[in-house]
Amino acid sequence: MPKTKLLVLDDRPGRGSRLPLLLKRIGYAVTRSASGEAIRKTAETQPDLILIDAAGGRGGDIGGLIGAIKARFKTPVIVLASPAEKRKLFGAGQPSPAECVTKPFTDTELQTRLAAAFLKRAASAFIDDE
């Protein structure tokens, strides 16, 4: 059975994030890319889910990136953000265009959120088929 594919968008790939290692250990196939390559990499790799690391305060860019991904693909997006980054990205009380996991997070919390995103996607596909 093929592994579930994740695309991790991170504009600081040289910083040695533990995220790709954790995801691979869990059993996912992981591709890592800069956000500027997101559309091309999504089309190329056809991931089952996209994780965006919001580190670095690129708030406006991430909102536009999520919109561009959702306009072209049905791929779920999860943003990993600190509380301050989350407020900047999504604003207080505004609906979020993507799921968000607040940093710091535990491995179990991330696994749970990934599983929930896949269940939500499967339920949406089931409803769309009817």
N, C-alpha and C positions, 0 to 999 in steps of 0.2 A: 504494500500500500504506500503511495507517495506521501512524503512528509508535507505538512501544512506549511505554506510559504509566507514568510513575513518580509516586508521591506521596511528597514529602519532608516529614517531620514535624520541625519545628524550633520550639522555644518562644522562640527569639530571632530572629524574622524580620527585625528592623531592623538586624541587625549586618552585613549585606552579605556573606553567605557566597558563596564562589566556586562552591560545589557546584551550585546550579541552573544557573549559566552553563556550567559544564563539561558537565553532563548534556545540556543543550540543544545545545551544540557537537558532542557525540558523535552526536546525532540523536534523543534521547528527547523526548517531550512531557512537560513537568514541571509538576506542581501542587504548590504549597507551602502548608502549613497548620500550625497549632499542634496539639500532641498532643491537646488537649482536644476537638478537632473530628475526630479520626482516624476514628471509626466512621462519622460522617455523611459525611465527605469520601470515605471508601473506598466507601461505598454509592453516593454521587453520581457519582464519577469512574470507578469500577471500574478501578483501576490494575492493571498487570501485575506490579508490585513496589512495596513500600513501603520507603523508607529512613528510619530514625529516627536523628537526630543526638542522641547521648546527652550532649551538653555540658550542664553545669549540675548534674550529680549527682542526677538524678531517678531513681535506681536502682529503688526499689520501684515507682514509677509506671510505669516502662518494662516491667518484668516483667508487671504487670497489663495494661498496654496490649497487649503481644504476645499474652497469653492471650485477651484479648477479641477481637482481630483474628482469631486462629486459630480461635476458636470460631464465628465468623460467616462467615468468608471463607476461600478457599483461596489467598489471595495470599501469595507469599513475602515475608519480612521480613528486611532486613539492618540491623543496628545499627552505627553508626559511633561508636567509643568509644576513649578513651585507655586505656592499660594499667590505670591505677587504676580508671577507670570500668568497664572490662571485669571486673575482679576483683569489684567491688562488685555489678555486675549479675548475673553468672553464677557467682561463687564458684569457688574452686580445685577443679578436678577434677569439677565438676558438669557434666552435659550441658546444652548451651545450647538454649534454646527458639527461637533464631533464629541465623542466620549473623551473624558479627561481623567487621568490618574494623577493625583497630587503627590509630588515629591516631598519628602522621601517616602518611598513605598516599600513594602516587604515583597519578597519573591512570591509568597502565597497570594497577596493582594493582586499582583500583576497577573498571575496565572488565572485567578478568578475572573478578572476583568476581561482577559482574552477569551476565556471560555464563554462568558456572557455575550461578548460581541459576536462570536461564532453562532451561538444559539439564536441571537436576534436576527442575524443574517439568514439562517436557515428558516426561521419562522416567516420572515418577509418573503423569501423565495416561495415558500409553501402557499402563502396567501396570494401572491401574484399569479401562481399557477392555476388558481381556482377561478 
